[in-house]
Amino acid sequence: MCVHRHSQILEIGRGKPKEERWTKQVNDNWDFIISTGQTISRGSGSHISDRVINSLRLGPADPFGSEVQKKPVN
């Protein structure tokens, strides 16, 4: 649910001045996504590649979505 919600949170703030409350919401949601992935990877043992585990440990650098593809505008 947090992954789905993350895109909605980003969409709310896209193109607007960044408010502290919105920024905190983005970061808190992203931290929850990353910590959940880390928990899953620890529980799965050797079934996940080292590259994926390292990515989850470090966490993607940008919770604000500049690393993801932008939605096309209709």
C-alpha positions in Angstrom: 0.0 0.0 0.0 2.8 2.4 0.7 4.3 1.9 -2.7 1.0 2.6 -4.3 0.5 5.6 -2.0 3.9 7.0 -2.7 3.1 7.9 -6.3 -0.1 9.6 -5.1 1.9 11.6 -2.5 4.4 12.7 -5.2 1.6 13.7 -7.6 0.0 15.9 -4.9 3.2 18.0 -4.6 4.3 17.9 -8.2 4.7 21.4 -9.6 4.0 23.1 -6.4 6.4 24.8 -3.9 7.6 22.1 -1.5 6.0 22.3 1.9 7.8 20.9 5.0 4.8 18.7 5.8 4.7 17.2 2.3 8.5 16.6 2.3 8.2 14.8 5.6 5.3 12.7 4.3 7.3 11.7 1.2 10.4 10.8 3.3 8.5 8.9 6.0 6.6 6.8 3.4 9.8 6.1 1.5 11.6 5.0 4.7 8.8 2.6 5.4 9.0 1.1 1.9 12.8 0.7 2.2 12.6 -0.8 5.7 9.9 -3.3 4.6 12.2 -4.4 1.7 15.1 -4.8 4.0 13.0 -7.0 6.4 11.8 -9.1 3.4 15.4 -9.5 2.2 16.7 -10.6 5.6 13.9 -13.1 5.9 14.5 -14.6 2.4 18.1 -15.5 3.0 20.0 -16.5 -0.1 17.0 -16.4 -2.4 17.6 -12.8 -3.4 20.7 -11.6 -5.4 23.5 -9.6 -3.7 22.7 -6.7 -5.9 19.1 -6.5 -4.8 20.1 -6.9 -1.1 22.7 -4.2 -1.3 20.2 -1.9 -3.0 17.7 -2.5 -0.2 20.3 -1.9 2.4 21.4 1.4 1.0 18.0 2.4 -0.2 17.4 4.4 -3.4 18.8 7.8 -3.1 15.8 9.8 -4.2 12.4 9.3 -2.6 11.0 12.1 -4.7 10.9 10.1 -7.9 13.5 11.7 -10.1 14.9 8.2 -10.7 11.6 6.9 -12.0 10.0 7.5 -15.3 7.5 10.4 -15.4 3.9 9.7 -16.4 2.9 10.9 -19.8 0.6 13.8 -19.9 -2.6 13.3 -21.8 
